[in-house]
Amino acid sequence: MSGGFGARLVVSAAIVLFAVAVAWPMVAGARLFAMGGQIPATFNGTRTLVATLGWSVLAAACATVVGWPVGRAIRSARRGNLLLALSVVAAALPPYAVFWTWWQAAGPGSMVGDWSARGGHSDSLRTALLLAGLTSWAWPLAAWMVAGRPAGAEPLEREVGAVDGEGVTDRLRRAWRTDRGALALACAALIVVIGGSTIAFDLAQVPTFGFELRTLDVQGTPASVVVRAAWPVLLFAGVGAVTFACWPITPRDDGPALVRRGAGELAWLVLVCTLIAPLATLAYALITQGALDRFAATSVRGAAGTIGTAAIAGALIGVVACGHVLLAARGTRGTRFLERLLLAGWMIAALVPATVAAVTLVAAWNIDSVGPWIYDTPAVVVLSHLGRFGVVGAWLGRLVALREPRERRELRAIDGGGSRGLLQALAPEVRGAGMAAVLVGTTLAAGEVVAAARVEPPGWAWSASTLLNAIHYQQPATVLGSLLALLVVAAGAGGAVALMSARGERLRGTAVLLLLMVVIAGCREVPVPPSGPHVQATRWFGAPGRGRGQFEYPRAMDIDPRDGTVLVVDRQARVQRFAPDGKFISEWSMPEKSLGKPTGIGVGTDGRVWVADTHYHRVICWSPDGKELFRMGEYGNGPGQFIYPCDVEVAPDNTVWVCEFGGNDRIQVFTPDGKFLRSIGGNGRELGQFDRPQSIGFSTDGREVYVADACNHRIQVLTMEGVPVRSFGKAGPNDGEMAYPYGLEVVPDGTVLVTEFGNHRVQRFNAADGRSLGTVRAVSGAPTPLVLHVIDGDRVRSVPSGENSLRFPWAIGVRGNDAFILDSGHSRVLVAPLDSVCTSGASVVPFSVPLR
């Protein structure tokens, strides 16, 4: 293959990738926008815009200040390569990861967490940790811009200052005069980048555009409305992208600028606080919590699938980089215009909120002609990653080409070598840029969860949606294992960039400039098809939304033993009551919800409703019609105090049992009027110890209590006095194994039904010996969830997701011969005959016979 043909092939491939990952989804997005639609009244655009701008400006200013000394130190020949590599690792660690790490270390149960909870400072602590997470993630962009600035006359000015005996203030003023242009540009870029972030703001409950748009999408809002609601962010992203793409960049080869000792010390202080300390915290958690074995048993297939698709996306980003090298280096007006047009498009795709990018990708590729080959396969996830991070390759290609020495460019023009001559002249730089693009792109793609979770196809092993839920619902093994895998890839990316920089001092400026846009993010495994028997639904109720009879991610359910009505709590902190046939009856709301929402509910034989107000560390007792009767508990680890109560259940003797996680990991027992009786268990992995006891149930003879020990992936059986009797289950996806059992129901026939949040299924066990009697994930009789929105002519229609199955089932209950399953991921309750759920014909021992 000739060099000229190869160059044309690479350019053509880069253009095709732009067309499928950016241009066609943009067309689909424009059509969605034109369709219109009423934005829900619950979406407060003014408040959201103010919050987004306020947080973006604050975090961008902090990140710029923090990154400034690191950038100046990177320009030093003595330590620049190592600092550059570490800055890549820092940028690859997403803000939600830093926030989650610090929250685990400083949240409830720690000294800082205890102080904040008792003093009512939890909101302030969460705000501070959010700012720390955003700053830790974003400062590398400012550092790279400062480091990539040509040195100019700064070394001479420094020598003159040293002779004159200038002080610290004088040096700081001179440094400001030197770098203020790069700092201003960095701050402006970071405002745009941070404004598009989602998960960190979601965790901190800050209503920015990324957070609110994802909420709209989760509620089932039409894609056209989601896109229209995002118009301020889209406008901001478009203007910013065009401005940066057309910004004149004329880097010069002025050599390194030596820095004084003070800048280097500040740089290392920044790295210790924003990178090394979080990594040390993660390492400590990995060692002390024994997370790797549980991660390997429950999540390694999903992580492998995620890394595999990320690697494919990274390879395509490398192609984009090579294509932009050739386009930017050609000197014709037409190629320069095309390169800037492509660069602007890549930047817009990277800057829009992830939810908008995902819904436009769905609208573009979930069509009959190509959907089975693209939308129903990992190709859609690869395209999502490519659209989000292709800008890295585009900037890499442009800046490598612009860093070509003038003498070499002039000689190449005289020789008329064209693209082939360019490739030969810049072979080392192109290879280094391609390697950096592949590894950095892979790293960023592996850490992206919002868009990937929205488009991930069923029947394949993924970790994006699992990681999202693990972060929200305190599943440290999944989070720690996923972050470890991400850090391994990030270390490779950092090493590649440092290696490219080490090839020569002239390349140092190239290496740091190539990474300017890296921070804009924030192969089939063994398939997981629905197998075995189906949940044969005879009726169902609920749908995504905030209206009556709708749910925003329901995560607690119980059945009133008096009349069989069903009570459900969702992420709007609402308690809704339904008739057994699914008809809406009534609703009420919790008194507070800014810190978080309830995760547990129990109903007694007298009809009183007990709600675990998880993030307020209390339990509230309500009358059957929703009038508050009394509260019990406060923050703490003493008798009658709580840290994250996650479920409440009323025992056959009318005592009230409350589960806790997040430090206490115990069960407390109270009288019907809220007086403390006893405490059972504590944190650990031994029999009688718990790691998030998520729910409990009682044998019908009233002799034993069954505990869903969620993060230990097992069911424990205890006497009513709390003495451990036996346990069954272990971490894994096979029959008899579990992944985060969140709900259970003890059935009078001597079996136990368990909902597995991590394995997306219901499993039935023999209560006497713990044998698995079968699993069920597939659903029949109920409509396939309408979760996707695509363009059909002049309207938007919803289409099936392709798989009618359980998705993150949270709870299960039994009334007569009906089993009620809370299918949280699809915001619905399924009702099926009890004898159709996981039956295998195996004999069991009914509870009328003693079990021991």
PyMOL commands that set and color helices and strands:
alter all, ss='L'
color gray80, all
select helices_A, chain A and resi 3-35+45-74+80-92+95-106+111-119+122-147+154-164+168-195+199-203+209-218+223-229+231-246+261-289+291-298+300-329+333-351+354-365+379-402+406-415+418-425+427-447+450-455+464-472+476-502+505-514+614-616+710-712+824-826+834-836
alter helices_A, ss='H'
color red, helices_A
select strands_A, chain A and resi 535-536+539-541+556-559+566-569+574-578+584-589+600-603+609-613+618-622+628-632+645-650+656-660+667-670+676-680+693-698+704-709+714-719+724-728+741-747+751-756+761-766+772-776+779-780+786-792+795-800+809-815+818-823+828-833
alter strands_A, ss='S'
color yellow, strands_A
deselect
rebuild
show_as cartoon
